[in-house]
Amino acid sequence: MIRCFNHLSFLLLQPQGIGSPSVYHAVIVIFLEFFAWGLLTAPTLMVLHETFPKHTFLMNGLIQGVKGLLSFLSAPLIGALSDVWGRKSFLLLTVFFTCAPIPLMKISPWWYFAVISVSGVFAVTFSVVFAYVADITQEHERSMAYGLVSATFAASLVTSPAIGAYLGRAYGDSLVVVLATAIALLDICFILVAVPESLPEKMRPASWGAPISWEQADPFASLKKVGQDSIVLLICITVFLSYLPEAGQYSSFFLYLRQVMGFSSESVAAFIAVLGILSIIAQTIVLSLLMRSIGNKNTILLGLGFQILQLAWYGFGSEPWMMWAAGAVAAMSSITFPAVSALVSRSADADQQGVVQGMITGIRGLCNGLGPALYGFIFYIFHVELNELPMPESSAGGSVVAQYHLQQNSIIPGPPFLFGACSVLLALLVALFIPEHTNLNVRSSNWKKHCGSHGHPHSPQAPGEAKEPLLQDTNV
């Protein structure tokens, strides 16, 4: 067994593959992984409610919360190990364990959700993919390459939920699970056969004996530096207060549409597609126009304002058309984080980019764990549940809403979203004190070691390149 494992490790570390390492290899890996999960959007929502009929939102929040916290804790260590052992082996590892729960959906729902929670330890494909891209691109090319990876991720989720909903309705959910499993296996085979190693061979032998320090593997290393500069502290508080409800919303909103607002599977898929397309437009064309016309800080404030309106609309909305209208506002609120990253990039010195961007990324990772659990708990304490499963064949959703709303007389149909609006309002008040132009000063001793856990040590990021995908690395 040990000999077989060593042989497999040796093969994975060889620079085999189809062609030279390229961004297109990373793009295909991301597309296949999240296309497979996107197919399961509607079946997952149905199985989640059937498995946990009494506390659906609470259990969803706990599952996604555990997954997010484990990802936050493991991402620096996996990144650091990929600097030593190469990207290909960890691409295979992360894709395999992220997709491992898929076939369990029809075999055992309890094991399916248990494995989803535990898979958070390895559900950090984007960290390895971005390191892969950093290995093979020059600094001036990296922003465009990251944008291509993020756009591919968004495109996979724009198309796959609708395809999965259609196939599930026409042929049953079992076919959708089999198709998703086949695509996940195709992704694994593609990594094994076609993806070449991106880490230069001359770097690997020199790194085999290099120790992995605790600072490289410490997920809280970036957060410890937050209080060293008052402006950095204001930015980080703004990010935390605004992204905490966003992370919770990502984990539960499609379930909320399906089980409380009475959306059909096709309507949920269409909502995801429309929201994804509008968000891409907002983060490219609209963001560029706003940055040039009203400035960086005002763009942040405008994005936070849109987010408050969106969350309040979700919280008080009781009809499907209100959700569609608020979704358009949600697309505009997606400009906030890119604007924050741009402000940090312009304000920090060249040797401080990794420090401040690492802080923001660390805070967002922490929110990915706390947000879903918080939303699930708030749904639970306000008793926002259903007594029975909605009829799956509803088209418009109006009759389902009238028949299945548990709290038709409730003043606030979606309490967590209203809580989120209050949190973002606090973020807006904090952001008012952030100066438009400032010089950030954060001590960065030994930071180069920690940066190695997020990217290749010999491929430093250019200012403003610490970007994250448009949507979240999530499966619901």
C-alpha positions in Angstrom: 0.0 0.0 0.0 2.8 2.4 0.9 4.7 1.6 -2.3 1.5 2.2 -4.4 1.0 5.6 -2.6 4.6 6.6 -3.2 4.3 5.6 -6.8 1.1 7.6 -7.3 2.7 10.6 -5.6 5.7 10.3 -7.9 3.5 10.2 -11.0 1.5 13.3 -9.8 4.7 15.3 -9.3 5.9 14.6 -12.9 5.3 17.4 -15.4 3.1 15.1 -17.6 -0.1 16.4 -19.2 -1.3 17.8 -22.4 0.8 20.7 -23.5 2.4 23.3 -21.3 0.6 24.5 -18.1 -1.9 27.2 -19.1 -4.8 29.2 -17.6 -7.2 27.0 -19.8 -6.3 24.0 -17.7 -7.4 25.8 -14.6 -10.5 27.1 -16.3 -11.6 23.6 -17.3 -11.0 22.2 -13.8 -13.2 24.9 -12.2 -15.9 24.7 -14.8 -16.4 20.9 -14.5 -16.3 20.9 -10.7 -18.9 23.6 -10.3 -21.0 22.6 -13.2 -21.4 19.2 -11.5 -22.5 20.9 -8.3 -24.8 23.3 -10.1 -26.7 20.5 -11.6 -27.6 19.4 -8.1 -29.1 22.8 -6.9 -32.7 21.7 -7.1 -32.3 18.1 -5.9 -30.1 19.3 -3.0 -32.8 21.7 -1.8 -35.4 18.9 -2.0 -33.3 16.3 -0.2 -32.3 18.9 2.5 -35.9 19.5 3.4 -36.8 15.8 3.3 -33.9 14.9 5.5 -34.5 17.7 8.1 -38.2 18.5 7.8 -38.4 20.1 11.3 -35.3 22.4 11.3 -34.4 22.8 7.7 -32.8 26.2 7.8 -31.0 25.5 11.1 -29.4 22.3 9.8 -28.5 23.9 6.5 -26.8 26.7 8.4 -24.9 24.2 10.6 -23.8 22.1 7.6 -22.6 25.1 5.6 -21.1 26.7 8.7 -19.0 23.7 9.6 -17.9 23.4 5.9 -16.9 27.1 5.8 -15.0 27.0 9.1 -13.1 23.9 8.1 -12.2 25.5 4.7 -11.0 28.7 6.5 -8.8 26.6 8.9 -7.3 24.3 6.2 -6.8 26.7 3.3 -3.4 28.2 4.5 -2.0 24.7 5.2 -3.1 23.3 1.9 -1.6 26.3 0.1 1.7 25.9 1.9 1.9 22.2 1.1 1.1 22.9 -2.5 4.2 25.2 -2.6 6.3 22.2 -1.6 4.6 19.2 -3.3 3.2 20.9 -6.4 -0.2 22.1 -7.5 -1.4 19.1 -9.5 -1.6 16.7 -6.6 -3.6 19.2 -4.5 -5.9 20.0 -7.4 -6.7 16.3 -7.5 -7.1 16.1 -3.8 -9.4 19.2 -3.5 -11.6 18.3 -6.5 -12.0 14.6 -5.4 -13.0 15.5 -1.8 -15.2 18.4 -2.8 -17.1 16.1 -5.3 -17.1 13.0 -3.0 -20.5 13.7 -1.5 -22.3 13.8 -4.9 -23.1 10.1 -5.4 -24.2 9.8 -1.7 -27.3 12.0 -2.4 -29.3 9.0 -3.5 -27.5 6.4 -1.5 -27.8 8.0 2.0 -28.9 11.6 2.5 -27.5 11.6 6.1 -24.1 10.5 4.9 -24.4 13.0 2.0 -24.7 16.0 4.4 -22.2 14.6 6.8 -19.6 14.2 4.1 -20.4 17.7 2.8 -19.5 19.1 6.2 -16.3 17.2 6.5 -15.3 18.0 2.9 -14.7 21.6 3.9 -11.2 20.5 5.0 -10.4 20.1 1.3 -13.0 22.4 -0.3 -10.4 25.0 -1.3 -10.1 24.4 -5.0 -9.9 28.1 -5.7 -6.8 28.6 -3.5 -4.9 26.0 -5.4 -6.2 27.1 -8.8 -5.2 30.7 -8.2 -1.7 29.5 -7.1 -1.6 27.4 -10.3 -2.4 30.6 -12.3 0.2 32.6 -10.4 2.9 30.0 -11.4 2.3 30.4 -15.1 1.4 34.1 -15.6 3.4 37.3 -15.5 2.3 40.0 -13.1 0.7 42.1 -15.8 -1.3 39.1 -17.0 -2.5 37.8 -13.7 -5.5 40.1 -13.2 -7.0 39.1 -16.5 -6.3 35.4 -15.8 -8.0 35.6 -12.4 -10.9 37.3 -14.0 -11.2 34.5 -16.6 -11.3 31.9 -13.8 -13.9 33.8 -11.9 -16.1 34.4 -15.0 -15.9 30.7 -15.8 -17.0 29.8 -12.3 -20.0 32.2 -12.7 -20.8 30.8 -16.1 -21.0 27.3 -14.8 -23.5 28.3 -12.2 -25.5 30.3 -14.7 -26.2 27.3 -16.9 -26.1 24.2 -14.8 -29.0 24.8 -12.3 -31.4 25.3 -15.1 -30.2 22.1 -16.9 -30.4 20.1 -13.7 -33.9 21.3 -12.9 -35.1 20.4 -16.4 -33.5 17.0 -16.4 -34.9 16.3 -12.9 -38.4 17.2 -13.9 -38.3 15.2 -17.1 -36.3 12.1 -16.1 -36.0 12.2 -12.3 -33.3 13.3 -9.8 -31.5 10.0 -10.0 -30.4 10.8 -13.6 -29.2 14.2 -12.4 -27.1 12.7 -9.6 -25.6 10.1 -12.1 -24.8 12.9 -14.6 -23.2 15.1 -11.9 -21.1 12.1 -10.7 -19.9 11.4 -14.2 -18.9 15.0 -14.7 -17.0 15.0 -11.4 -15.2 11.8 -12.5 -14.4 13.5 -15.8 -12.8 16.4 -13.9 -10.7 14.0 -11.9 -9.6 12.1 -15.0 -8.8 15.4 -16.7 -6.5 16.4 -13.8 -4.8 13.1 -13.9 -4.3 12.9 -17.6 -4.3 16.4 -19.1 -3.2 18.9 -16.4 0.6 19.4 -16.3 2.3 20.5 -13.1 2.7 24.3 -12.9 5.3 24.5 -10.1 8.7 24.7 -11.8 10.7 21.5 -11.4 13.7 23.4 -10.1 11.6 24.7 -7.2 10.3 21.3 -6.0 13.5 19.4 -5.2 14.8 22.5 -3.3 11.5 22.6 -1.3 11.2 18.9 -0.3 13.2 19.4 2.8 11.8 22.9 3.6 9.8 22.9 6.9 6.2 24.2 7.0 6.1 26.8 9.7 3.1 27.4 11.9 2.8 31.0 10.6 2.3 29.5 7.1 -0.4 27.2 8.3 -2.1 29.6 10.8 -5.4 30.8 9.4 -5.6 33.6 12.0 -2.1 35.0 11.1 -3.6 37.7 8.8 -6.3 38.7 11.4 -3.7 39.3 14.1 -2.4 42.3 12.1 -5.8 44.0 11.9 -5.4 46.4 14.8 -2.0 47.8 13.7 -3.4 50.6 11.7 -6.6 52.5 12.3 -7.5 52.8 8.6 -6.9 49.1 8.1 -9.1 48.4 11.1 -12.0 50.5 9.6 -11.7 48.7 6.3 -11.7 45.3 8.0 -14.7 46.1 10.2 -16.6 47.3 7.0 -15.7 44.0 5.3 -16.8 41.9 8.2 -20.1 43.6 8.8 -21.0 43.6 5.1 -19.8 40.2 4.2 -21.2 38.3 7.2 -24.8 38.6 6.0 -23.7 38.0 2.4 -22.1 34.7 3.3 -25.3 33.7 5.2 -27.5 34.7 2.4 -25.5 32.6 -0.2 -26.0 29.5 2.0 -29.7 29.8 2.5 -31.4 32.1 0.0 -32.1 29.5 -2.7 -33.6 27.2 -0.1 -35.6 30.2 1.2 -36.9 30.8 -2.3 -37.8 27.1 -2.8 -39.3 26.3 0.5 -40.8 29.5 1.8 -41.5 31.8 -1.2 -42.8 28.8 -3.2 -40.4 29.1 -6.2 -40.4 26.1 -8.5 -37.1 24.4 -9.3 -37.1 26.1 -12.7 -37.7 29.5 -11.2 -34.8 29.0 -8.8 -32.6 28.1 -11.6 -33.7 31.1 -13.7 -33.2 33.3 -10.7 -29.6 32.1 -10.3 -28.9 32.6 -14.0 -30.3 36.2 -14.1 -28.5 37.2 -10.9 -25.2 35.8 -12.2 -25.5 37.6 -15.5 -26.4 40.9 -13.8 -23.6 40.5 -11.3 -21.0 40.0 -14.1 -22.3 43.2 -15.8 -22.2 45.1 -12.5 -18.7 44.1 -11.6 -17.3 44.9 -15.0 -19.0 47.7 -16.9 -21.0 49.4 -14.0 -18.1 49.2 -11.6 -15.6 50.8 -14.1 -18.0 53.7 -14.8 -18.7 54.3 -11.1 -15.0 54.3 -10.2 -14.2 56.9 -12.8 -17.2 59.1 -12.1 -17.8 59.2 -8.4 -14.6 57.8 -7.0 -13.5 54.8 -5.0 -15.0 55.5 -1.6 -18.3 56.7 -2.9 -18.6 53.5 -5.0 -18.1 51.5 -1.8 -20.8 53.5 0.0 -23.2 53.1 -3.0 -22.6 49.3 -3.0 -23.4 49.2 0.7 -26.5 51.2 0.1 -27.7 48.8 -2.5 -27.0 45.9 -0.2 -29.1 47.4 2.6 -32.0 47.9 0.2 -31.6 44.4 -1.2 -31.6 42.8 2.3 -34.5 44.9 3.6 -36.5 44.0 0.5 -35.7 40.3 1.0 -36.7 40.6 4.7 -40.1 42.3 4.2 -40.9 40.8 0.8 -43.8 38.3 0.7 -44.4 37.8 -3.0 -42.2 36.2 -5.7 -42.1 39.4 -7.8 -40.5 41.2 -4.9 -37.7 38.6 -4.8 -37.0 39.2 -8.5 -36.9 42.9 -8.0 -34.6 42.6 -5.0 -32.3 40.3 -7.1 -31.6 43.1 -9.5 -30.6 45.3 -6.6 -28.4 42.4 -5.3 -26.5 42.4 -8.5 -25.6 46.1 -8.0 -24.5 45.4 -4.4 -21.9 43.0 -5.7 -19.6 46.0 -6.6 -18.7 46.6 -2.9 -15.9 44.1 -2.4 -14.1 44.8 -5.7 -14.2 48.5 -4.8 -12.8 47.8 -1.3 -10.0 45.7 -2.9 -9.2 48.6 -5.2 -9.1 51.1 -2.4 -6.7 48.9 -0.4 -4.6 48.3 -3.5 -4.3 52.0 -4.2 -3.6 53.0 -0.6 -1.1 50.4 0.4 2.6 50.5 -0.5 3.9 47.8 -2.9 5.4 45.8 -0.1 2.2 45.9 2.0 -0.2 44.5 -0.6 0.0 40.9 0.6 -0.5 42.0 4.2 -3.7 44.0 3.8 -5.2 41.9 1.0 -4.5 38.8 3.2 -6.4 40.4 6.1 -9.5 41.0 4.0 -9.4 37.5 2.5 -9.0 36.0 6.0 -12.0 38.0 7.3 -14.1 36.8 4.3 -13.1 33.2 5.0 -14.1 33.6 8.6 -17.5 35.0 7.5 -18.0 32.0 5.2 -18.1 29.9 8.3 -20.0 32.2 10.7 -22.6 33.6 8.3 -24.4 30.4 7.3 -24.6 29.2 11.0 -25.9 32.7 12.1 -28.6 32.7 9.4 -29.7 29.2 10.2 -29.9 30.0 13.9 -32.0 33.2 13.3 -34.4 31.2 11.0 -34.7 28.7 13.8 -35.5 31.1 16.6 -38.1 32.8 14.5 -39.6 29.5 13.6 -39.4 30.0 9.8 -40.0 26.5 8.7 -42.6 24.5 6.7 -44.8 21.7 7.9 -44.8 19.9 4.6 -43.0 19.8 1.4 -44.2 22.2 -1.4 -45.7 20.7 -4.5 -42.8 20.3 -7.0 -44.8 20.9 -10.1 -45.8 24.5 -9.5 -44.9 26.9 -12.2 -45.7 30.4 -11.2 -45.4 29.8 -7.5 -48.3 32.0 -6.5 -50.6 29.2 -5.4 -47.8 27.5 -3.5 -47.0 30.7 -1.7 -50.6 31.1 -0.7 -50.9 27.5 0.4 -47.6 26.8 2.0 -46.3 29.9 3.7 -45.9 29.0 7.3 -46.1 32.6 8.5 -48.5 34.4 6.2 -49.3 36.9 9.0 -45.8 37.6 9.9 -44.6 41.2 9.5 -41.1 40.0 8.7 -41.1 36.9 6.5 -37.3 36.7 6.4 -35.9 37.8 9.8 -32.2 37.0 9.0 -32.2 39.3 6.0 -33.5 42.2 8.1 -30.7 41.4 10.6 -28.3 41.5 7.7 -29.6 44.9 6.6 -28.8 46.3 10.1 -25.3 44.8 10.0 -24.6 46.4 6.6 -26.0 49.7 7.9 -23.4 49.6 10.6 -20.8 48.8 7.9 -21.9 51.9 6.0 -21.5 54.1 9.0 -18.0 52.7 9.6 -17.1 53.2 5.9 -18.0 56.9 6.2 -14.8 57.4 8.3 -12.5 55.7 5.7 -10.6 58.5 3.9 -10.6 58.5 0.1 -6.8 58.7 -0.1 -4.6 57.3 2.7 -1.3 55.4 3.2 -1.8 52.1 5.0 1.0 51.1 7.4 1.0 47.6 8.6 4.1 45.9 9.9 4.9 42.9 7.6 7.7 41.1 9.4 7.9 37.5 8.3 4.9 38.0 6.1 6.6 36.5 3.1 6.4 33.1 4.8 2.7 33.5 5.2 2.1 34.7 1.7 3.6 31.3 0.6 0.4 29.7 1.8 -1.7 31.5 -0.7 0.5 31.6 -3.7 3.8 30.8 -5.0 6.7 32.5 -3.2 8.5 33.3 -6.4 5.4 34.8 -8.0 4.4 37.8 -6.0 1.0 39.4 -6.7 0.8 42.7 -8.3 -1.3 45.4 -6.5 -5.0 44.7 -6.5 -4.7 41.1 -7.7 -5.9 39.4 -4.5 -9.3 38.7 -6.0 -11.9 36.2 -5.1 -14.5 34.5 -7.4 -17.7 36.2 -8.2 -19.7 33.6 -6.3 -18.8 31.5 -3.4 -17.1 28.1 -3.3 -20.3 26.4 -2.1 -22.5 23.6 -3.2 -26.0 24.9 -2.3 
